[in-house]
Amino acid sequence: MTEGRFPGTRMRRLRRAPWSRAMVQEARLSPDNLIWPIFVREGVGEAEPIATMPGVFRHSVDRLPDLAREAEDLGIPALALFPYTPAERRSADGAEALNPDNLVCRALKVIRDAGVNVGLLTDVALDPYTSHGHDGLVDATGHVLNDATVEVLTGQALNQARAGADIVAPSDMMDGRVAAIRAALEESGHSDVQIMAYSAKYASGFYGPFRDAVGAGGYLKGDKKSYQMDPANAREALREVALDIAEGADSVMVKPGLPYLDIVRRVSERFDVPVFAYCVSGEYAMVEAAAAAGMLDRDRVVLEILTAFRRAGASGVLTYHAPLAARLMR
Ligand code: PBG
C-alpha cells in the first residue's frame, strides 16, 4: 500500500450493508425499555383529549384493562398512572391522596383484577390533590414543608401499595422520603414493592402540558424551585442519586429527558442501579407539534430519541410515545 494513497482506516466499511450495521450496533432499543404514562379520570367510557398533548387522552377507569392488555400485547412492561382529580376533591392538605378509594387506587384495582401481566407504577406526590398545586404541604408563607410532607407521602405510598402498585415513584423531591417510604413498606408487609425515585428532578418548563393533563396548572401558586433542582446543576444530581440509593431506592430517575442526557450519562456511569429517564410532556408536545406542521418525521425521531436514552445508559424511558414506539419496533 502506497503511503498517503488510501485512508488508513475506512469507517464506512462497517456501515455499507444492512447486515453489517445490525451486527455492529451498540445501543439496542426494545419495548422492554418503555414505561407508558397514562392519565386517569372519572366517568365511564371516556377518553378525553388533552389540548396540549395531541394524541394523549384522559381515560376513565373502566377503559384501563383494555389499555393494560394493549401494553401487554405490545411488550411494554409497565404503566405509570396519573390521576386527573376533580376540583372538589382537592384541598390544602391533599387528603385525597390517602383515600383508599381515590382514582389511582381504583385504577390499580381494576387493572389488577383484569389479571394483566404488566407492572403498575404510581407517582408519590401531592400535586394532583392539593388546592395550591404544590407537591407537598405549605405553611402560611407558602413554603413547602419537608418533614410534614414526608409523613403524608408515606401514607400515600402505603395507600397505593395496598391497592396493588408494584412500583411507587416519589416525584416530590422532599428530603428523606425514600427512607421513610421504604421503612413503611417493609413494616406493613409490602417488602416486594419497588421504589423508583425521581432523584434528579429539575424545575422545568417542560412539565407545562402535564400540569394541564392532570389539571394542576391552574392551581399552582408560585413555582417549585424550592424543591425541584436548578437546571444549571449536575453535581447536585449525583448527590441526590447517592442519597436515594442509600435510603433504599431500587432504581432512580432523571427528569426531564433529552435536555438532561448528560445527567443520565453521569448517573449511569457512577452508580450501579437501573437509571430511568422521563421524556416529559413538553418533549412529547414538541415532537407532535413539529410533526403536525410537517417539519419532522414523527416515527423516525421518536425512535431516534429513545435510542439516544439507551446510548446514554438508561435502562428505560417513561414516554407518552410508548405505544407508538413499541408498534414501530414490531
Ligand atoms: C408531579 C409530577 C410532574 C410530572 C410527573 N410527576 C409535574 C411537576 O412536577 O410539576 C411531569 C411529567 C411530565 O411533564 O410529563 N409531581
Boltz pocket constraint, residues with backbone or C-beta under 6 A from the ligand:
constraints:
  - pocket:
      binder: B
      contacts: [[A, 123], [A, 124], [A, 125], [A, 127], [A, 135], [A, 171], [A, 172], [A, 206], [A, 207], [A, 208], [A, 209], [A, 210], [A, 211], [A, 279], [A, 280], [A, 281], [A, 282]]
      max_distance: 6.0
